[in-house]
Amino acid sequence: MNISNKFRSHYHDPILALLRQAGRRPLSEAHIAAQLKLRGGARKRLRLLLNSMLQEGAIQRLAPAAYMLGTAADLISGTVEILRSGDGFIAPLNGDPDIFVPRDKLGRALPQDRVLVQLDQRAPSAAPGPRRSGRVMRILERTPKALVGTLQRGGRHYYVVPLNPAYPQYFCVRDPLNARPNDRVVIQFAAWPQQRLQPEAKIIEVIGPATKPSLDTLAIIKQYDLPTKFPPAALREAAALSAASVDERRDLRALFTFTIDPATARDFDDALSLEQDAQGRRVLGVHIADVAHFVRAGGALDAEARQRGNSVYLPDKVLPMLPEELSNGLCSLRPQEDRLAFSVLITFDGQGLPVHTEFCRSLIRSRLRLTYAQALAALQGDPPPDGQLSAQALSSLRQVHRLAQQLRQRRFAQHALDLDMPEYEVIVGRDSMIGDIRQVMNDISHQLI
């Protein structure tokens, strides 16, 4: 049954008027119906209208069928976030600052649930000052978010222990769905009966044994709901792209341009060049792949990139923000291939001070792809065998290094902070087991970029 516009327009304001008159006293659905003289089918439409007003935030529900105005100063609806400690925060739907809720006042709220919170008396919503606190009064809407956990068995009963420590409780499941104890499974909230201490869930997918390392990446992807496929519209848009339009670009293909990236990198999104101008000054070129040329605002690729936000790098897999036609193709500055870029050309004097800067859309051609290890070896006087690194490449690399160190010394002379934090690379073997953990040193090759 749908609510007609006529029914909504006729009863929407009278309902608000009744709740306004009641003040802090909640009104039941039956009382509202009696006051509005609604019976039969109209009573069913009233329930639908109340649910609609509830979703809009115009009213709040305190019990299965008891309502108050949604604008009460100490009643706020929001989304739950729970910390490892068990305490929670409520993010109000209106964008106001978070509300702290201690673990003993969360009730049966779970992470990402939409709840109604009553603020503590000492911190009314309009008062500035310390962080507000409150208690969860009611669950307005359970989150549909799926969880990853480990299936366990106790006697004749099955339950799932979530991987996310924000869930202190386990979930009872009735049907193991052919999963075995200690299997990783994906579950979805089903119910939380009042008479039970633990919530119920249903298994919607079986990942496999928790002892099988090759499934760890899949478990992480499922746990954080990371997208692994691109929508057909985005793939069609990517397949139709080309780098044919170069008319209004500055042709910088004559520059000796090179990239430096980790050995495992597949997408090369920035490159360097260094030349001298007519006055003998150094002109550093920093060239970034012109992604905006291909990802047009409002298109399918733009929408998907906004949704993803970034590429995700896992030990044995990369989930790119853009399809491979772009991330590893047209937007990757691969050697010996013409590429569209956005370039900045910075002219430095002898003391390393920038004296001129120029930005332009460009057409470049990388001549060389170096790894950090190769660049470091060359700078330390141990270049690869003859033929792999030309004299021009070695000269350009050393000139960029001298400029980088000059700029670095100037920064620290001006009391710059050294925020070099330890970084580690996890090496995964063919058996999906961790083979090694290596520290990535911030050596002179990394300081080039």
Summary of the structure (lengths in Angstrom):
residues: 449
radius of gyration: 30.4
end to end distance: 62.7
largest distance: 94.5
contacts: 1253
relative contact order: 0.07
helix: 26%
strand: 33%
